[in-house]
């Protein structure tokens, strides 16, 4: 079933050197895993903060039309995604040239700076803070699992790598409950900025811990050995097999040029297979729709009938607790005991079934949004909790663990950077631009009938016919009829209307 075996269930770990399972290992795992809190707090926090009257007044949302206010709120959320894409792009070169440890220090500093900017009631500065925090989150989302994987003994590698995801879910759950508690403050004036500042300020706490704890973390041995620091690398983990593996990879292709890394991925079949596997896992990870559910959970619960306001927020808080409890179960006895594959299959099936029920209930049950939860809506809430269970057992963690494990050291940073938070969205959208250029013709000015002629040609040659000539705006046989009729009409006009024409 894949994976190793858990140290809680198997004596396999006893064959490892005693100094491997040390306080230093626990300290490193705790410090790096805290990076997940940054992503979790943002996912859970911002949706609730945007609804606070104090926040709306501070940033002028209360004075705008509904559409304009929604657009501004969308910009606030989107800047985190934009920063995440940029951060994921820079994560690989920083990880390789600064090392895993000091690159994480840099990300931590950027994150704290971004959080500080978000405590200022000035729109442009707040925008900058969202972007900077997004950069740090995007970088850490690829750097943290890689760091944990490279520092882990194989007997517990799955569990240690999953700690990053566990911290995401922990922070997400805490943010949900913060959203539930903060609006219930009494006697809060709309001009009181402290309310939304405290709600957002919780994300500074794990960032500060990371930044203060990182100087005492050891660098990953694989990164040290790959950079020629063999003795220090061996001291950090004590594994001779790491040296042998890195030596073999370095002999295969010497140098740190990223063009060589890309060639390694494209031209080495085993690397391309790994890249394809990771790509598909992350693609399905995003397609499950969990980000949308996290950001808009209260609205989704309201959509299936839950009462608006505190009741929907309470239900959302329980949703976060379910995700957290299930993730703990997965990290401790499952991922290294059972493996990665079977839990992913089971979890994804539960997610799909849950979404199928919600889709059918909304379509045919036609629940009254916010009007009270009927029997079908209660079942829907249960299915959303089952969705959380399946997510935590599957797509929540499996893609990060697999991607952190399967790539050789030489290309690991680059490949992990490709799957950073939000970068996949950017890459897919750019691919969409290329697809549109080659495969999507202009429809303006064409008749519906002319489509028959247009799609007789290959879809990949549509760019050659993107803009139609006059004769291409109608179907060719219809065009011939119009041409003949026009010719006949012209001849009739010239001859005074005495020309006899056989009808077509």
C-alpha positions in Angstrom: 0.0 0.0 0.0 3.0 2.2 -0.2 4.8 4.3 2.3 6.9 3.2 5.2 5.7 2.0 8.6 4.9 4.2 11.5 7.2 4.2 14.5 4.1 3.7 16.6 3.3 0.4 14.9 6.5 -1.2 13.7 10.0 -1.9 15.0 11.6 -0.8 11.7 12.6 2.5 13.2 14.8 0.7 15.7 17.4 0.0 13.0 17.9 3.7 12.5 20.8 5.5 14.4 19.7 6.5 17.9 20.8 10.1 17.4 18.4 10.6 14.5 15.2 10.7 16.7 16.4 13.6 18.8 15.1 16.8 20.3 16.7 18.6 17.3 14.5 16.6 14.9 11.4 17.5 16.9 12.4 21.1 17.1 13.0 21.3 13.4 9.7 19.6 12.6 7.8 22.0 14.8 9.5 25.1 13.5 9.1 24.4 9.8 5.6 23.0 10.2 4.5 26.3 11.7 4.8 27.8 8.2 1.5 26.2 7.4 -0.2 28.5 9.9 0.3 31.4 7.5 -1.7 29.8 4.7 -4.4 28.5 7.1 -5.0 31.8 8.9 -5.4 33.6 5.6 -7.8 31.1 4.2 -10.0 31.1 7.3 -9.6 34.8 8.4 -10.0 37.1 5.4 -13.6 36.0 4.5 -14.9 36.8 8.0 -12.9 40.1 8.3 -14.3 41.4 5.0 -17.8 41.2 6.5 -17.0 43.2 9.6 -18.6 46.7 9.6 -15.5 48.2 11.2 -13.3 46.8 8.3 -15.8 48.1 5.7 -15.7 51.6 7.2 -11.9 51.6 7.5 -11.4 50.8 3.9 -14.4 52.6 2.4 -16.4 49.6 1.4 -19.5 51.0 3.1 -19.6 54.0 0.8 -19.4 52.1 -2.4 -22.1 50.5 -4.5 -22.5 46.8 -3.9 -20.7 45.8 -7.2 -17.8 48.2 -6.5 -17.5 47.0 -2.9 -17.5 43.4 -4.1 -14.8 44.2 -6.7 -12.6 45.9 -4.0 -13.1 42.9 -1.7 -12.1 40.6 -4.6 -9.0 42.7 -5.1 -8.0 42.2 -1.5 -8.4 38.4 -1.8 -6.8 38.2 -5.2 -3.6 40.1 -4.2 -2.8 37.2 -1.8 -3.1 34.8 -4.8 -0.9 37.0 -7.0 1.7 37.2 -4.3 1.6 33.5 -3.9 2.3 32.9 -7.5 5.3 35.2 -7.4 6.6 33.6 -4.2 6.3 30.1 -5.7 8.4 31.3 -8.7 11.2 32.6 -6.6 11.3 29.7 -4.1 13.4 27.3 -6.1 16.4 29.7 -6.8 16.4 31.0 -3.2 16.2 27.4 -1.8 19.1 26.3 -3.9 21.4 29.3 -3.5 20.6 30.5 0.0 19.9 27.0 1.3 16.6 25.7 2.7 17.1 27.2 6.2 18.0 30.8 5.2 15.5 31.0 2.4 12.8 30.1 5.0 14.2 32.9 7.2 13.8 35.3 4.3 10.2 34.1 3.7 9.5 34.6 7.4 10.7 38.1 7.3 8.6 39.0 4.2 5.6 37.4 5.8 6.0 39.5 9.0 6.4 42.6 6.9 3.2 41.8 5.0 1.3 41.1 8.2 2.4 44.4 9.7 1.3 46.3 6.6 -2.2 44.7 6.9 -2.6 46.3 10.3 -2.6 49.8 8.8 -5.9 51.3 7.8 -4.7 52.6 4.4 -5.9 50.8 1.3 -2.7 50.9 -0.8 -0.5 49.8 2.2 -3.0 47.1 3.0 -2.8 45.9 -0.7 1.0 45.8 -0.4 0.7 43.8 2.8 -1.6 41.2 1.1 0.8 40.8 -1.8 3.9 40.5 0.5 2.3 38.0 2.7 1.1 36.1 -0.3 4.7 36.0 -1.6 5.9 34.5 1.7 3.0 31.9 1.7 3.7 30.9 -1.9 7.4 30.4 -1.1 6.8 28.5 2.1 4.2 26.2 0.6 6.9 24.7 -1.6 9.9 25.2 0.8 8.4 23.8 4.0 7.3 20.3 2.7 10.7 20.0 1.0 12.6 21.0 4.2 10.6 18.5 6.3 11.0 15.7 3.8 14.8 16.2 3.4 15.3 16.2 7.2 13.1 13.2 7.9 14.2 9.6 8.5 12.2 7.5 6.0 10.3 5.6 8.8 8.5 8.9 9.7 9.0 10.9 6.6 5.3 10.9 5.7 4.2 12.0 9.1 6.8 14.8 9.3 6.0 16.2 5.9 2.3 16.2 6.8 2.9 18.3 9.8 2.9 21.3 7.4 -0.6 20.5 6.3 -1.7 19.8 9.9 -0.7 23.4 10.8 -2.7 24.7 7.8 -5.8 22.9 9.1 -5.1 24.0 12.8 -4.8 27.6 11.8 -7.8 27.3 9.5 -9.9 26.0 12.4 -8.7 28.7 14.8 -9.5 31.4 12.1 -13.0 30.0 11.7 -13.6 30.3 15.4 -12.1 33.8 15.4 -14.6 34.7 12.8 -17.3 33.3 15.0 -16.2 35.2 18.1 -15.2 38.6 16.9 -18.6 39.7 15.4 -20.2 38.8 18.8 -18.3 41.6 20.6 -20.7 43.9 22.2 -20.7 47.7 22.1 -18.2 48.0 19.3 -18.4 51.2 17.4 -18.0 51.1 13.6 -14.9 53.4 14.0 -13.2 50.8 16.3 -10.3 49.5 14.2 -9.1 47.2 17.0 -11.8 44.6 16.1 -10.5 43.8 12.6 -6.9 44.4 13.5 -7.0 41.8 16.2 -8.8 39.4 13.9 -6.0 39.8 11.3 -3.3 40.2 13.9 -3.5 36.5 15.0 -1.6 35.5 11.9 1.5 37.4 13.2 1.9 35.0 16.1 3.0 31.9 14.2 5.1 34.2 11.9 7.0 35.6 14.8 7.6 32.1 16.2 9.0 30.9 12.9 11.3 33.8 12.5 12.7 33.5 16.0 13.0 29.7 16.0 14.6 29.3 12.6 18.2 30.4 13.5 18.4 27.3 15.7 17.2 24.8 13.0 19.8 22.7 11.2 20.1 22.9 7.4 18.8 19.9 5.5 21.7 17.4 4.9 20.8 16.9 1.3 21.1 20.7 0.6 24.4 20.8 2.4 25.9 17.8 0.6 24.7 19.1 -2.8 26.6 22.4 -2.1 29.8 20.6 -1.1 29.4 20.7 2.7 29.6 16.9 3.2 30.9 16.8 6.8 28.2 19.2 8.1 25.5 17.3 6.1 26.6 14.0 7.6 26.7 15.6 11.1 23.1 16.9 10.7 21.5 13.6 9.9 24.2 10.9 10.0 23.1 9.0 6.9 25.8 7.8 4.4 23.1 6.9 1.9 22.3 10.6 1.4 25.9 11.2 0.2 25.8 8.3 -2.2 22.5 9.4 -3.7 23.5 13.1 -4.0 26.9 12.1 -5.5 25.2 10.0 -8.2 22.8 12.9 -9.0 25.7 15.4 -9.3 27.7 13.1 -11.5 24.7 12.7 -13.8 24.7 16.5 -14.6 27.1 18.8 -13.0 26.2 22.4 -12.4 23.3 24.5 -11.0 22.1 26.0 -14.2 18.3 25.9 -14.3 18.3 25.2 -18.0 20.1 22.0 -17.2 17.4 21.3 -14.5 14.7 21.8 -17.1 16.5 19.5 -19.5 16.8 16.9 -16.8 13.0 17.0 -16.3 12.2 16.9 -20.0 14.8 14.5 -21.4 15.1 12.0 -18.5 12.0 9.7 -18.7 11.9 8.9 -15.0 12.0 12.6 -14.1 9.2 13.4 -16.6 7.1 10.6 -15.2 7.6 12.1 -11.7 6.8 15.6 -12.9 3.6 14.3 -14.6 2.5 12.5 -11.5 3.0 15.5 -9.3 1.3 17.8 -11.8 -1.8 15.6 -12.0 -2.0 15.2 -8.2 -1.8 19.0 -7.7 -4.3 19.6 -10.5 -6.9 17.3 -8.9 -6.0 18.8 -5.5 -7.1 22.3 -6.8 -10.1 20.9 -8.7 -11.7 19.5 -5.5 -12.8 23.1 -4.8 -11.7 23.1 -1.1 -10.3 26.7 -1.3 -13.7 28.0 -2.4 -15.3 26.1 0.5 -12.8 27.4 3.0 -13.3 31.0 1.9 -17.0 30.9 1.5 -18.1 28.2 4.0 -20.6 30.4 5.8 -22.3 31.3 2.5 -22.4 27.7 1.4 -24.0 26.6 4.6 -26.5 29.4 4.2 -27.2 28.3 0.7 -28.4 24.9 1.8 -30.7 26.5 4.4 -28.6 27.3 7.5 -29.6 30.5 9.2 -27.4 33.5 8.4 -25.0 35.1 10.8 -23.7 33.4 13.9 -25.4 30.1 13.2 -23.6 29.7 9.9 -20.3 30.8 11.4 -20.8 28.2 14.2 -21.4 25.4 11.7 -18.3 26.6 9.8 -16.3 26.3 13.1 -17.4 22.7 13.5 -16.4 22.1 9.9 -12.9 23.3 10.8 -12.7 21.1 13.9 -13.7 18.0 11.8 -10.8 18.8 9.4 -8.4 19.3 12.2 -9.3 16.1 14.1 -9.2 14.0 10.9 -5.8 15.4 9.8 -4.3 14.5 13.2 -5.5 11.0 12.7 -4.0 10.9 9.3 -0.7 12.3 10.3 -0.1 10.1 13.4 -1.1 6.5 12.6 -2.2 6.5 8.9 0.3 8.1 6.5 3.4 6.1 7.4 1.5 3.0 8.5 -1.1 2.6 5.7 0.6 4.7 3.1 -0.4 7.5 0.7 -2.4 5.7 -2.0 -5.3 4.0 -0.3 -6.3 6.9 2.0 -6.1 9.2 -1.1 -8.5 6.9 -3.0 -10.9 6.7 -0.2 -10.8 10.4 0.7 -11.2 11.6 -2.9 -14.2 9.3 -3.3 -15.8 10.7 -0.2 -15.2 14.2 -1.5 -16.7 13.6 -4.9 -19.8 11.9 -3.3 -20.3 14.8 -0.9 -20.2 17.4 -3.7 -22.6 15.3 -5.8 -25.2 15.3 -3.0 -24.9 19.1 -2.5 -25.2 19.7 -6.2 -28.3 17.5 -6.5 -29.9 18.9 -3.3 -29.4 22.5 -4.4 -30.7 21.7 -7.9 -33.8 19.6 -7.0 -34.4 20.4 -3.3 -34.4 24.1 -3.9 -33.6 25.0 -0.3 -34.5 28.5 1.0 -31.2 30.2 1.5 -30.9 31.2 5.1 -34.5 30.2 5.7 -33.9 27.3 8.1 -32.4 23.9 7.6 -34.8 21.2 6.4 -34.1 17.5 6.6 -32.2 17.5 3.3 -30.2 20.5 4.4 -29.2 18.7 7.6 -28.0 15.7 5.5 -26.1 18.3 3.3 -24.3 19.6 6.4 -23.3 16.1 7.3 -22.1 15.5 3.8 -19.9 18.6 4.0 -18.4 17.3 7.2 -17.8 14.0 5.4 -16.1 16.1 2.6 -13.8 17.6 5.3 -13.0 14.0 6.5 -12.2 12.9 2.9 -10.1 16.0 2.2 -8.0 15.5 5.3 -7.4 11.8 4.4 -6.6 12.5 0.8 -5.9 15.6 -1.3 -5.1 17.8 1.6 -1.7 16.2 2.2 -1.0 13.5 -0.3 0.2 15.7 -3.2 2.6 17.6 -0.9 4.0 14.4 0.5 4.4 12.7 -2.8 6.0 15.7 -4.5 8.4 16.1 -1.6 9.4 12.5 -1.8 9.7 11.5 -5.5 12.1 14.0 -7.0 15.9 13.7 -6.9 17.8 16.4 -5.0 19.0 18.1 -8.1 15.6 19.0 -9.4 13.5 18.9 -6.2 13.5 22.7 -5.5 12.5 23.6 -9.0 9.8 21.0 -9.1 8.4 21.9 -5.7 8.4 25.5 -6.7 6.1 24.6 -9.6 3.4 23.5 -7.1 3.5 26.5 -4.8 0.3 28.0 -3.6 -1.6 29.6 -6.4 1.2 29.1 -9.0 -0.7 26.2 -10.5 -3.6 28.6 -11.2 -1.2 31.0 -13.0 0.4 28.3 -15.0 -3.0 26.8 -16.0 -4.2 30.2 -17.0 -1.1 30.9 -19.2 -1.7 27.5 -20.8 -5.2 28.7 -21.4 -3.9 31.8 -23.2 -1.8 29.6 -25.5 -4.8 27.3 -26.2 -7.1 30.3 -26.9 -4.5 31.7 -29.4 -4.2 28.5 -31.4 -7.6 27.0 -31.0 -10.2 29.7 -30.6 -11.3 31.6 -33.7 -13.2 34.9 -33.7 -17.0 34.3 -33.9 -18.0 37.9 -34.5 -19.3 38.4 -37.9 -19.7 34.7 -38.7 -23.1 33.2 -39.4 -24.1 30.1 -37.4 -24.1 28.1 -40.6 -20.5 29.1 -41.4 -19.3 27.1 -38.4 -19.8 23.9 -40.4 -17.1 25.0 -42.8 -14.9 26.4 -40.1 -14.7 23.2 -38.0 -13.9 21.0 -41.0 -10.3 22.1 -40.2 -8.0 21.0 -37.4 -8.7 22.7 -34.0 -4.9 23.4 -33.8 -5.0 25.5 -37.0 -7.8 27.8 -36.0 -5.4 30.6 -35.5 -4.8 30.7 -39.3 -8.6 31.3 -39.7 -9.1 33.4 -36.6 -10.6 36.3 -38.4 -12.9 35.5 -41.4 -12.8 37.0 -44.8 -16.1 38.0 -46.3 -16.6 34.7 -48.1 -15.9 32.9 -44.8 -18.7 34.6 -42.9 -21.4 32.3 -44.4 -21.4 28.6 -45.3 -19.8 28.0 -48.7 -22.9 26.5 -50.4 -25.1 29.3 -49.0 -22.5 31.8 -50.3 -22.7 30.3 -53.7 -26.5 30.6 -53.7 -26.2 34.3 -52.7 -23.6 34.8 -55.3 -25.7 33.3 -58.1 -28.8 35.2 -56.9 -26.8 38.4 -56.9 -25.5 37.8 -60.4 -28.9 37.1 -61.7 -30.3 40.2 -60.1 -27.5 42.2 -61.7 -28.2 40.7 -65.2 -31.9 41.4 -64.8 -31.2 45.0 -64.0 -29.0 45.3 -67.1 -31.5 43.6 -69.5 -34.5 45.3 -68.1 -35.8 42.2 -66.2 -36.2 39.9 -69.3 -33.6 37.3 -68.4 -35.1 33.9 -67.5 -33.2 32.0 -64.8 -33.6 28.4 -63.7 -34.3 28.3 -60.0 -31.7 26.7 -57.7 
